[in-house]
Amino acid sequence: VKTVDGVMVATINQARMTLDDYIDSLSRELKLQLSRSESRKILLNLEHVVVMTSMMIGELVMLKKHFEANDSLLRLCGLSPTVVESLQISGICDLFEIDNTEEVGLANFRS
């Protein structure tokens, strides 16, 4: 997790988001980072993620709701084609603002 131009950027380095314990830990960590940060803009960089289970997809929805309840904005970036397909199949792709790269996501937060 880093802060760039007032945006909290969290990069997930795990290629396979399939272990329930890891997903729970990740969610707790992101919520903790949000509570410690002055930023209300969060960019979740998923460029390293290749496989995502339905549990992780559900957790993304819960994180979005949690961040919105805390007056925060969540954007996703760097999604692989397989992750985009998973989100589309789940019918939640339209819930998120999705950018191709971290740089584009940061630029969109500025505009």
Buried (B, 14 or more C-beta within 10 A) or exposed (E): BEEBEEBBBBBBEBEEBEBEEBBEEBBEEBBEBBEEBEBBBBBBBBBBBBBBBEBBBEBBBEBBEBBEEEEBBBBBBBBBEEBBEBBEEBEBBEBBBBBEEBEBBBEBBEE
